């Protein structure tokens, strides 16, 4: 068996095979169109690959995708060295091929290829929906994962002081965020944030439902970016920086109002060490164990901190 990059025709075939895992409520053809649009997005054209583990006869045993991220590793002098990290997604083995170690072999070969091809490589990361044990076999370490849920609530307007953001405001808004004070972190680009909004646009069109009126809000020096997960009826906060408890409440209550007007049931915030204390004090916020999307990290070079020390805002999810 060997690792290869998929052709366009092979990508289309994998779209139809993987529909059973990730396509609902879209039809097979709608899911394929979704994948075509996402692969054509600037963030994907700049740094996405589809990998196949193939048997010697050419049959596909397993597949996955990788996406490039900028990452930053703090050195002994306190300065950050920029590098490359890679998010792995859509790991898939068909039912009749499972329990033969194909997914583990695929993950090992992909990591080896990333190490070989990336002189500045820092880490491979993924967001597991099947727990940690499968990926631990390939050297991945998990990060404890919790969510904060807030109900969508009817409101006549946004909370006083909040200004809503539109799609064209993403780059400026992302520039307002302070970088993490962490030994190692990945940082989303404006294009990656827009990739989340492209998913929102696609589902809104295919399911015939309205998009939220805004993709975030600012109040004072505090900022939030969010996107609709139409499949789950949620507004997910992609990035949050609140400089005060009052700002956190303003931003998240604004998100709740936007979610309500879009017909969504709740707002979901991924817990981060720097925001958790403020989010916990927002009225109605409930902390729950995350169901899926467990962050996991495999170093591509020595010197990375343990995985639990690495921040993972929702904007990094693929």
TAZI-V609677 format. One record per backbone hydrogen bond with DSSP energy under -1.0 kcal/mol. CO is the residue of the C=O (numbers start at 1). NH is the residue of the N-H. Records with the same first field share a line. If there is no record, write none. Layout:
# TAZI-V609677
CO->NH / NH
This chain:
# TAZI-V609677
2->54
4->52
7->11
8->12
9->13
10->14
11->15
12->16
13->17
14->18
18->21 / 22
19->23
23->26
27->31
28->32
29->33
30->34
31->35
32->36
33->37
34->38
35->39
36->40
38->41
41->45
42->46
44->48
47->68
49->66
50->6
51->64
52->4
53->61 / 62
54->2
55->58
59->55
62->53
63->92
64->51
65->89
66->49
67->87
69->85
70->187
71->83
72->185
73->81
75->78
79->75
81->73
83->71
84->122
85->69
86->125
87->67
89->65
92->63
94->97
95->98
101->105
102->106
103->107
104->108
105->109
106->110
107->111
108->112
109->113
110->114
111->115
112->116
113->117
114->118
118->121
120->84
122->300
123->86
124->298
125->88
126->296
128->294
132->136
133->137
135->138 / 140
136->139
141->297
145->290
146->271
147->288
148->269
149->286
150->267
159->162
163->218
165->215
166->169
167->170
169->173
170->174
171->175
173->176
174->177
180->182
183->74
185->72
189->193
190->194
191->195
192->196
193->197
194->198
195->199
196->200
197->201
198->202
199->203
200->204
201->205
202->206
203->207
204->209
215->226
216->165
217->224
218->163
219->222
222->219
223->241
224->217
225->238 / 239
227->236
229->232 / 234
233->265
234->229
235->268
236->227
238->315
239->225
241->223
244->248
245->249
246->250
247->251
248->252
249->253
250->254
251->255
252->256
253->257
254->258
255->259
256->260
257->261
258->262
259->264
260->263
265->152
266->235
267->150
268->237
269->148
272->275 / 276
275->279
276->280
279->282
282->285
286->149
288->147
290->292
294->128
295->143
296->126
297->141
298->124
306->309
307->310
313->316
314->317
